């Protein structure tokens, strides 16, 4: 472990500036897939372990070059009224067109906020249908940040899968990019895990049912040569029927070759060893993140827990993850071990997870195994 600790302190990952987000506001959520719990209908603020993100120090927007982002100043954008620029007219059947001023919708509440903007829930006045608009103020972003915002539209518009948040359209008005998308009304997986703290572990059948849907979405993305690059429980949404919806494609990448080492983006808790070392990486980094998500569902805490970034990177490079509780099956523990192989080529593909590992675990469960 000492050699990993010594090596970690000199890695390129430390060239970035570190910010953290420690609070998460949640509301009472119904456990999907038939699981029910008794909860009071209340809203509370939960304090979670610090989540580190590498950002542009000026605006909070992730940059494709960390060194460049650290030295660049805030981009100057002309302060003028722009005419409505329609970027896409792709929409699902039955979902009406939101007017330039959102006149047909009424604002309900803010449902998310991050370095790239704010997500606001709207209700359509005519029938009560709810959608989300992600609003990004382009004038507050550096040029690399604006490129990533436009990249989200490009990637998001290409994705069509039942376990991916539906893209409904986008436009720019007054230097604000608005991305219209499906609303997942069951909250995020991070919120559901937070509400489970201090209670029994999730049933293994529930974990595998959720994980199968996440894997299916990522398998589809990889088949389209797209890397997500920011897979984490906060980007896994669910609706009240328990259907998983993967979202947040701000730093996703359409891949032709391996990604250059400088492109170190995302949330360090889910970084792969190759990303930490500044090496080129590919879709096997998404596989590593899937392992981190699976471990989080099993352990109800971060798969790689650490007090600081140096300790975190040391654990990642050594593959020293939080052990899966003994109540889960050996098949699930074996899947975790394979997903979190330090050597990227040894990790399975999402197709192998779906075709081999998940059926194997379901067959081994029986009626009374796996925290049932």
Backbone torsions as a table, in degrees:
resi	resn	phi	psi	omega
1	UNK	NA	-30.4	-179.0
2	UNK	-63.1	-39.1	-179.1
3	UNK	-68.2	-33.6	175.9
4	UNK	-67.2	-40.4	-179.5
5	UNK	-64.8	-41.6	179.2
6	UNK	-65.8	-41.0	-179.9
7	UNK	-68.9	-36.4	-176.3
8	UNK	-61.0	-37.3	-174.4
9	UNK	-67.1	-16.9	-177.8
10	UNK	-106.8	9.6	-174.8
11	UNK	-77.7	156.0	-179.7
12	UNK	-61.0	-22.5	-177.0
13	UNK	-58.5	-27.3	-176.9
14	UNK	-79.7	0.1	175.2
15	UNK	-73.5	-17.5	-176.9
16	UNK	-85.5	158.4	173.7
17	UNK	-84.8	144.8	-176.1
18	UNK	-112.0	128.5	170.7
19	UNK	-122.2	166.8	179.2
20	UNK	-137.0	160.3	176.1
21	UNK	-134.6	117.5	-170.6
22	UNK	-110.8	-10.9	-176.5
23	UNK	-114.4	150.4	178.4
24	UNK	-140.7	122.3	178.8
25	UNK	-92.5	126.7	-178.6
26	UNK	-129.4	159.4	172.4
27	UNK	-120.2	168.1	-178.5
28	UNK	-62.1	126.1	-176.5
29	UNK	-118.9	144.7	175.8
30	UNK	-84.4	129.4	179.3
31	UNK	-65.3	123.6	-176.5
32	UNK	-68.9	176.0	174.1
33	UNK	57.5	40.6	172.4
34	UNK	84.1	-3.5	179.4
35	UNK	-83.5	130.0	-178.2
36	UNK	-123.1	143.9	176.3
37	UNK	-138.1	154.9	178.8
38	UNK	-89.6	117.4	179.9
39	UNK	-137.0	148.1	171.8
40	UNK	-77.9	143.8	178.7
41	UNK	-79.1	95.3	-177.8
42	UNK	-148.2	164.1	176.7
43	UNK	-114.4	133.6	-177.7
44	UNK	-140.1	163.0	176.1
45	UNK	-110.1	123.1	-178.5
46	UNK	-106.5	143.7	177.1
47	UNK	-101.8	121.0	-178.6
48	UNK	-108.2	166.4	175.2
49	UNK	-57.1	146.7	-178.5
50	UNK	-56.2	131.1	175.5
51	UNK	-107.8	117.2	-178.3
52	UNK	-89.2	139.3	172.5
53	UNK	-133.7	141.6	177.7
54	UNK	-89.2	123.3	-172.4
55	UNK	-134.9	166.8	168.0
56	UNK	-70.9	123.3	-172.9
57	UNK	-66.6	-16.4	-178.6
58	UNK	-85.6	-44.9	-171.3
59	UNK	-119.9	-11.5	-175.5
60	UNK	86.4	1.2	-179.3
61	UNK	-88.3	133.6	179.4
62	UNK	-65.5	144.9	-176.7
63	UNK	-118.3	149.8	177.8
64	UNK	-73.4	-16.1	175.2
65	UNK	-132.0	108.8	-174.8
66	UNK	-63.7	-41.9	-179.7
67	UNK	-62.5	-41.0	178.9
68	UNK	-65.5	-39.3	-179.0
69	UNK	-65.6	-34.8	-178.5
70	UNK	-67.1	-31.2	-174.5
71	UNK	-98.8	-13.9	-175.4
72	UNK	-78.9	147.5	176.9
73	UNK	-95.9	169.1	-177.5
74	UNK	-61.7	130.2	-177.8
75	UNK	-66.9	139.7	177.9
76	UNK	-93.3	118.6	-178.9
77	UNK	-117.6	131.6	-179.2
78	UNK	-54.3	134.4	-179.9
79	UNK	-90.6	88.6	-178.1
80	UNK	-142.9	159.6	178.4
81	UNK	-82.2	121.6	179.1
82	UNK	-98.8	146.2	175.1
83	UNK	-73.3	158.3	-177.8
84	UNK	-63.2	124.2	178.0
85	UNK	-110.6	110.5	-179.2
86	UNK	-81.6	121.1	-179.3
87	UNK	-92.8	-31.1	-176.9
88	UNK	-156.6	146.3	177.3
89	UNK	-116.4	12.8	179.2
90	UNK	-67.6	121.6	-178.5
91	UNK	-145.5	153.0	176.6
92	UNK	-78.8	150.9	178.1
93	UNK	-60.8	136.1	176.9
94	UNK	91.0	-6.2	178.4
95	UNK	-104.3	117.6	-175.1
96	UNK	-73.8	166.5	179.8
97	UNK	-82.2	123.4	175.1
98	UNK	-77.5	130.5	-177.6
99	UNK	-67.9	168.7	-178.2
100	UNK	-55.3	-32.2	-179.3
101	UNK	-106.9	17.9	-177.6
102	UNK	54.8	34.6	-174.4
103	UNK	-64.5	-27.1	-177.9
104	UNK	-85.8	-0.6	-176.9
105	UNK	-124.6	153.0	172.7
106	UNK	-118.2	139.1	-178.1
107	UNK	-70.7	134.3	179.3
108	UNK	-101.5	-60.3	180.0
109	UNK	-170.0	165.9	172.3
110	UNK	-79.8	129.1	-178.3
111	UNK	-111.3	-7.5	179.0
112	UNK	-170.0	151.3	178.6
113	UNK	-152.0	134.5	-178.9
114	UNK	-150.1	-167.1	-176.0
115	UNK	-66.0	-21.9	-175.7
116	UNK	-98.4	-6.4	-179.8
117	UNK	151.4	-157.1	-174.4
118	UNK	-132.5	140.9	178.4
119	UNK	-107.8	124.8	-175.4
120	UNK	-121.4	132.1	177.2
121	UNK	-84.9	130.6	177.3
122	UNK	-121.5	152.4	176.0
123	UNK	-117.0	129.1	178.4
124	UNK	-72.6	128.7	-174.3
125	UNK	-64.9	-33.7	-173.8
126	UNK	-69.7	-37.4	-175.3
127	UNK	-138.2	3.0	177.8
128	UNK	81.2	3.9	-180.0
129	UNK	-63.0	135.6	-177.1
130	UNK	-105.4	137.3	175.5
131	UNK	-138.4	167.8	178.7
132	UNK	-117.2	136.0	170.1
133	UNK	-111.1	121.2	171.4
134	UNK	-89.4	121.4	-175.0
135	UNK	-111.3	124.3	-177.1
136	UNK	-124.4	117.6	178.5
137	UNK	-79.0	102.4	-175.2
138	UNK	-66.5	-28.7	-177.5
139	UNK	-69.0	-17.7	179.9
140	UNK	-93.6	0.4	-177.3
141	UNK	-102.5	151.5	170.0
142	UNK	-72.4	165.4	177.1
143	UNK	-54.0	-44.1	176.3
144	UNK	-62.4	-34.7	178.2
145	UNK	-65.6	-40.6	177.7
146	UNK	-65.9	-36.5	177.3
147	UNK	-62.0	-40.1	179.4
148	UNK	-68.6	-34.9	177.5
149	UNK	-63.9	-44.0	177.9
150	UNK	-69.4	-31.2	176.2
151	UNK	-62.0	-36.8	179.3
152	UNK	-60.7	-41.7	178.8
153	UNK	-64.1	-44.7	-178.2
154	UNK	-60.8	-46.9	-178.7
155	UNK	-70.5	-48.3	-176.1
156	UNK	-56.9	-41.5	-176.7
157	UNK	-68.2	-17.1	-178.7
158	UNK	-89.6	-11.3	-171.2
159	UNK	-97.6	127.0	179.4
160	UNK	-139.3	98.2	-176.0
161	UNK	-153.8	143.5	-177.1
162	UNK	-63.1	-18.9	179.3
163	UNK	-107.4	22.8	174.5
164	UNK	-125.3	134.5	178.1
165	UNK	-51.8	131.1	-176.3
166	UNK	-75.1	130.7	174.4
167	UNK	-84.6	129.4	-176.6
168	UNK	-112.5	-15.2	179.1
169	UNK	150.4	173.0	178.9
170	UNK	-160.3	153.6	175.5
171	UNK	-158.9	164.5	178.3
172	UNK	-115.6	134.4	174.1
173	UNK	-144.7	130.2	178.1
174	UNK	52.1	46.2	177.8
175	UNK	63.6	18.6	175.4
176	UNK	-115.9	124.3	176.0
177	UNK	-87.3	126.6	177.7
178	UNK	-115.9	124.3	178.6
179	UNK	-114.1	117.6	-177.7
180	UNK	-92.0	131.7	-175.2
181	UNK	-148.2	166.4	176.9
182	UNK	-62.6	145.6	176.8
183	UNK	-100.5	122.4	174.9
184	UNK	-95.4	108.2	-167.5
185	UNK	-86.0	6.3	179.7
186	UNK	-99.4	2.3	179.8
187	UNK	87.1	-171.6	-179.8
188	UNK	-99.9	160.6	176.3
189	UNK	-63.1	-33.0	176.9
190	UNK	-61.7	-40.8	178.4
191	UNK	-66.7	-41.9	-179.1
192	UNK	-64.9	-40.1	176.9
193	UNK	-64.9	-41.1	179.8
194	UNK	-61.6	-39.3	180.0
195	UNK	-72.4	-15.4	-179.4
196	UNK	-87.2	-10.3	-177.4
197	UNK	-55.1	135.6	178.7
198	UNK	80.1	3.9	179.9
199	UNK	-115.9	-173.1	178.4
200	UNK	-67.2	154.0	175.5
201	UNK	-61.9	157.1	175.0
202	UNK	-63.9	143.9	171.5
203	UNK	-59.7	142.8	-177.3
204	UNK	-62.9	-34.8	178.5
205	UNK	-62.1	-38.8	177.8
206	UNK	-65.1	-45.1	-179.6
207	UNK	-59.4	-47.6	-177.0
208	UNK	-69.2	-35.5	177.6
209	UNK	-62.8	-42.8	177.2
210	UNK	-68.4	-45.2	-177.1
211	UNK	-64.4	-34.5	178.1
212	UNK	-62.2	-40.0	179.2
213	UNK	-68.9	-40.8	176.6
214	UNK	-61.4	-45.8	-179.2
215	UNK	-63.2	-37.5	178.8
216	UNK	-62.8	-42.4	178.7
217	UNK	-64.1	-44.1	-178.8
218	UNK	-70.3	-35.4	175.2
219	UNK	-59.7	-41.3	177.5
220	UNK	-64.1	-45.4	179.6
221	UNK	-60.1	-44.3	-179.9
222	UNK	-65.5	-33.9	177.4
223	UNK	-67.0	-22.9	176.0
224	UNK	-95.5	12.9	-179.6
225	UNK	59.0	41.0	178.3
226	UNK	-121.8	128.4	172.7
227	UNK	-95.0	139.2	176.0
228	UNK	-76.5	-51.8	174.8
229	UNK	73.5	-4.3	175.7
230	UNK	-141.0	43.3	178.1
231	UNK	-71.1	127.5	177.2
232	UNK	-163.9	165.1	-176.4
233	UNK	-63.2	-26.1	178.9
234	UNK	-73.5	-16.1	177.8
235	UNK	-104.4	9.5	174.2
236	UNK	-106.2	110.9	-178.4
237	UNK	-102.6	157.8	175.6
238	UNK	-135.5	148.7	169.8
239	UNK	-95.8	175.6	-173.0
240	UNK	-70.6	-9.5	174.4
241	UNK	-90.4	0.3	178.7
242	UNK	86.4	11.3	178.8
243	UNK	-82.2	128.6	-179.4
244	UNK	-78.3	141.3	176.4
245	UNK	-135.0	112.1	177.0
246	UNK	-78.9	136.6	-179.5
247	UNK	-138.4	-173.5	177.3
248	UNK	62.8	87.6	-178.2
249	UNK	-110.3	28.6	-176.3
250	UNK	-61.2	-32.7	-179.9
251	UNK	-119.0	18.6	175.2
252	UNK	-66.3	158.4	-172.3
253	UNK	-135.8	128.5	170.6
254	UNK	-78.5	117.8	-166.1
255	UNK	-104.1	126.9	169.3
256	UNK	-109.6	-35.5	176.6
257	UNK	-134.1	-177.1	175.9
258	UNK	-64.9	149.8	-177.3
259	UNK	-78.8	136.2	179.8
260	UNK	-61.7	147.6	-173.2
261	UNK	-60.5	-28.0	-177.2
262	UNK	-68.8	-20.2	-175.9
263	UNK	-81.1	70.0	-178.1
264	UNK	-99.9	97.5	-175.4
265	UNK	-127.8	160.8	175.7
266	UNK	115.9	-156.6	-177.3
267	UNK	-113.5	119.2	-171.8
268	UNK	-55.2	-27.8	177.8
269	UNK	-57.5	-23.4	-175.2
270	UNK	-112.4	8.2	178.9
271	UNK	-66.3	142.2	174.1
272	UNK	-84.1	162.0	178.3
273	UNK	-57.8	-38.8	-179.2
274	UNK	-66.5	-33.2	175.3
275	UNK	-68.2	-40.8	179.1
276	UNK	-62.8	-36.7	-177.7
277	UNK	-83.1	-2.9	-179.7
278	UNK	75.4	22.5	178.9
279	UNK	-87.8	166.3	171.2
280	UNK	-64.5	149.9	-179.1
281	UNK	-143.4	163.8	-177.8
282	UNK	-140.1	-151.7	-175.0
283	UNK	-67.0	-12.9	177.3
284	UNK	-69.7	-17.1	173.3
285	UNK	-71.9	-35.0	172.4
286	UNK	-63.4	-36.8	178.8
287	UNK	-62.8	-42.2	177.0
288	UNK	-58.5	-45.0	179.7
289	UNK	-62.4	-36.0	175.3
290	UNK	-60.5	-40.3	176.8
291	UNK	-62.4	-38.2	178.2
292	UNK	-65.6	-39.3	178.5
293	UNK	-66.3	-44.0	179.4
294	UNK	-60.9	-44.1	179.3
295	UNK	-63.5	-36.7	179.9
296	UNK	-65.9	-38.5	177.8
297	UNK	-67.3	-35.7	-178.7
298	UNK	-75.5	-41.6	-171.6
299	UNK	-97.7	-11.7	-177.8
300	UNK	61.3	26.3	173.8
301	UNK	-157.6	170.1	-176.3
302	UNK	-57.9	139.4	-179.7
303	UNK	-65.3	-37.1	173.5
304	UNK	-118.2	97.6	-177.6
305	UNK	-97.5	135.9	-179.1
306	UNK	-155.8	156.1	-179.2
307	UNK	-83.8	-20.8	-179.5
308	UNK	-151.4	171.1	-174.0
309	UNK	-65.7	-38.8	-179.4
310	UNK	-61.8	-45.0	178.3
311	UNK	-65.0	-39.0	179.7
312	UNK	-61.8	-48.7	-179.0
313	UNK	-63.8	-38.4	177.9
314	UNK	-59.3	-45.0	179.8
315	UNK	-66.4	-40.8	-180.0
316	UNK	-61.9	-47.1	-177.5
317	UNK	-66.1	-27.6	177.7
318	UNK	-88.9	-7.6	-176.2
319	UNK	66.6	30.8	-176.1
320	UNK	-91.7	79.4	-175.6
321	UNK	-97.7	162.3	177.8
322	UNK	-62.3	124.4	-176.0
323	UNK	-63.4	145.0	175.4
324	UNK	-70.9	132.7	179.8
325	UNK	-53.8	145.5	-173.6
326	UNK	-65.5	-17.9	-179.3
327	UNK	-69.9	-15.5	178.7
328	UNK	-85.9	159.6	-174.9
329	UNK	-70.4	159.3	177.6
330	UNK	-64.7	-29.3	178.2
331	UNK	-63.9	-41.9	178.2
332	UNK	-66.5	-41.9	179.1
333	UNK	-64.4	-36.9	177.6
334	UNK	-66.6	-39.6	176.8
335	UNK	-60.6	-45.7	177.6
336	UNK	-57.0	-47.2	-178.5
337	UNK	-59.7	-38.5	-179.4
338	UNK	-74.4	-39.7	178.9
339	UNK	-64.5	-32.1	-175.5
340	UNK	-104.3	35.8	171.3
341	UNK	-69.4	130.3	-179.6
342	UNK	-62.5	-37.9	177.6
343	UNK	-82.8	115.6	-173.5
344	UNK	-55.2	-42.7	-177.8
345	UNK	-61.9	-20.2	-177.8
346	UNK	-83.3	-9.7	178.0
347	UNK	-76.9	146.4	178.5
348	UNK	-73.4	163.2	170.8
349	UNK	-83.5	165.4	176.4
350	UNK	-63.6	-32.3	177.7
351	UNK	-63.5	-41.5	178.1
352	UNK	-66.9	-36.2	176.3
353	UNK	-60.7	-45.5	-175.6
354	UNK	-73.5	-38.7	-174.0
355	UNK	-84.3	-35.6	-174.5
356	UNK	-109.7	-56.5	-168.6
357	UNK	-69.2	-47.1	-176.6
358	UNK	-66.3	-45.2	174.5
359	UNK	-60.2	-37.1	179.2
360	UNK	-61.1	-44.2	-178.9
361	UNK	-67.4	-42.7	179.0
362	UNK	-61.2	-40.2	-179.7
363	UNK	-66.6	-33.1	-175.9
364	UNK	-82.2	-12.6	-175.1
365	UNK	-67.3	-44.9	-173.9
366	UNK	67.1	-154.6	-177.3
367	UNK	-95.7	-27.0	-170.5
368	UNK	-128.7	34.4	-179.1
369	UNK	-119.3	157.7	171.9
370	UNK	75.2	50.7	-180.0
371	UNK	52.0	47.6	-178.0
372	UNK	-80.5	NA	NA
